[in-house]
Amino acid sequence: VILALVDLFDFSGSVLPELDEIAGDNPVILAANKADLLPSQMGQNRAENWVRRELEYMDVKSIANIGGAVRLVSCKTGFGVSTMMEKAKSLAEELDCDIYIVGAANAGKSTLVNYLLDENNPDKKAAFVGKRRAGNANKYKGSVTTSPLPGTTLKFIKIELGGGRCVYDTPGLLIPGSLTERLTPEELKVVVPKKQVEPVTFRVPYGKCVLVG
């Protein structure tokens, strides 16, 4: 089972061009990350339909494989991750196989793996008391390093799910034209949203214009 992670805020730069070749006939669950940052007015169905249209425009066909699906998730907060993993584990049980997480560099794979490590380690979870804040985040993290720099994960990372099933995190692939390829870590911190995005409406008087860029 293939879990293909993409960044909703760098969609065209995080969809693997070779995803169909990687997946073959295997089921593909496309996990659209950072869904918690989408505008509140944008419903989940609308967002999923947009993702499907974009994949169709990019000629990505493997999402139509048997068992394929689109899921809106947040690897940071865990939104949608549990239901996505339930579907992935169900498919893995049915096909008697493992789950592989693939995606572009910096799409959020290591953050997802850290969340899964925490969920599969109840002793560690029970030992931590408090909210996830910047000051105590390291106490809650798993053992996988996350970084704004691409190429942080250099080898396969295995997570046992029980019942003989495993999840494998794979190194991120570099995609020409992606946001992480063009911006420095400092610029990424400024450009990439960290809180929910809300739409802004401009009323432009006759004869005036708005310059965006």
Rosetta blueprint (number, residue, H / E / L):
1 V L
2 I E
3 L E
4 A E
5 L E
6 V E
7 D E
8 L H
9 F H
10 D H
11 F L
12 S L
13 G L
14 S L
15 V L
16 L L
17 P L
18 E L
19 L H
20 D H
21 E H
22 I H
23 A H
24 G L
25 D L
26 N L
27 P L
28 V E
29 I E
30 L E
31 A E
32 A E
33 N E
34 K L
35 A H
36 D H
37 L H
38 L L
39 P L
40 S L
41 Q L
42 M L
43 G L
44 Q H
45 N H
46 R H
47 A H
48 E H
49 N H
50 W H
51 V H
52 R H
53 R H
54 E H
55 L H
56 E H
57 Y H
58 M L
59 D L
60 V L
61 K L
62 S H
63 I H
64 A H
65 N L
66 I L
67 G L
68 G L
69 A E
70 V E
71 R E
72 L E
73 V L
74 S L
75 C L
76 K L
77 T L
78 G L
79 F L
80 G L
81 V H
82 S H
83 T H
84 M H
85 M H
86 E H
87 K H
88 A H
89 K H
90 S H
91 L H
92 A H
93 E H
94 E H
95 L H
96 D L
97 C L
98 D L
99 I E
100 Y E
101 I E
102 V E
103 G E
104 A E
105 A L
106 N L
107 A L
108 G L
109 K H
110 S H
111 T H
112 L H
113 V H
114 N H
115 Y H
116 L H
117 L H
118 D H
119 E H
120 N L
121 N L
122 P H
123 D H
124 K H
125 K H
126 A H
127 A H
128 F L
129 V L
130 G L
131 K L
132 R L
133 R L
134 A L
135 G L
136 N L
137 A H
138 N H
139 K H
140 Y H
141 K L
142 G L
143 S L
144 V L
145 T L
146 T L
147 S L
148 P L
149 L L
150 P L
151 G L
152 T L
153 T L
154 L L
155 K L
156 F L
157 I E
158 K E
159 I E
160 E E
161 L E
162 G E
163 G L
164 G L
165 R E
166 C E
167 V E
168 Y E
169 D E
170 T L
171 P L
172 G L
173 L E
174 L L
175 I L
176 P L
177 G L
178 S L
179 L H
180 T H
181 E H
182 R H
183 L L
184 T L
185 P H
186 E H
187 E H
188 L H
189 K H
190 V H
191 V H
192 V L
193 P L
194 K L
195 K L
196 Q L
197 V L
198 E L
199 P L
200 V L
201 T L
202 F L
203 R L
204 V L
205 P L
206 Y L
207 G L
208 K L
209 C L
210 V L
211 L L
212 V L
213 G L
